[in-house]
Amino acid sequence: MKSTAVKKRVQRTGSGDDPIILLENVSKSYTAGVPALNGINLHINKGEFVFVVGDSGSGKSTLIKVLTGVHEFENGEIRLDGKDGPIINKSPQDAQNNGISTVYQEVNLCPNLTVAENLFIGREPRKAGFIDWRTMNKRATELLKSLEIDASATQKLEEVSLARQQMIAIARAVDMKCKVLILDEPTSSLDDDEVAKLFKLMNRLKDEGVGIIFVTHFLEQVYEVCDRITVLRNGELVGEYEVKDLPRVMLVAKMMGKDFDDLADIKGDHAELKEFIPVIEAEGLSHKGTIKPFDMTINKGEVVGFTGLLGSGRSELVRAIYGADK
């Protein structure tokens, strides 16, 4: 599909010399007159780790669904390296056939099947019309070993940790020769050690030329592993930036649509407490995958505000204090 609309100018950095996927003026609306994506232009280069960020309603989920064929888009083009002309994914299967794979926060594999069955489900090696179990298990073992994933081909997926399940889902995508790998909140339920192992695998794929799109609310992870940041707001592309050129406070400002000076000038007037009488105290309180250990004291007659972007841990923190979560 090709749009006749005028393409928007956005701030763009990075060479863009070797794009593996390119979106040109892509638009998608769910309700008449309310675009979920409005003329999006962005690119992912071979071997590049790109973070796509935006607050709730910015268009991140819609972008993923358009790329993976869950939804069709009304205007624009998507071009993929090695394909003549623009591509249109009418289903997730089309997207996989074109080399676009997605790993979601909730691993969409089958826990009652073995690791090997999950790796090759729908494309099992066959002999005389029957599944060739020996060949499948052997290929699965070789794939797991090549990606340094500590799991057995013959064990049930439900016996494997969540972090390794994420890696197995990625291994499936790799074996399907994906060119673009989309990671949608893959670290939200992982601890620090598990995240480190996942990123080690991501960097290996990046070195092999896979373009990686990383969607997360954990900004510290972005500055740890990503090469470039793409900012969306209200269905529009704010800009594409090199990580080194976009400090965190500037990133938040662009996500919120505020000037840096507006954020820097935020002040609050409050009365000083004459005496500090703790009402509640927390020491080393944490929740796996969502909140790192923290200390906190709230005093009598004191109002304490918890602030942060969606996914920063505000609700999880309050639920932990209250006891709703262990």
Secondary structure, 3 states (H helix, E strand, C coil): CCCCCCCCCCEECCCCCCEEEEEEEEEEEEECCEEEEEEEEEEEECCCEEEEECCCCCCHHHHHHHHCCCCCCCEEEEEECCCCCCECCCCHHHHHHCCEEEEECCCCCCCCCEHHHHHHCCCCCEECCEECHHHHHHHHHHHHHHCCCCCCCCCEHHHCCHHHHHHHHHHHHHHCCCCEEEEECCCCCCCHHHHHHHHHHHHHHHHCCCEEEEECCCHHHHHHHCCEEEEEECCEEEEEEEHHHCCHHHHHHHHHCCCHHHHHCCCCCCCCCCCCCEEEEEEEEEECCCEEEEEEEEECCCCCCCCCCCCCCHHHHHHHHHCCCC
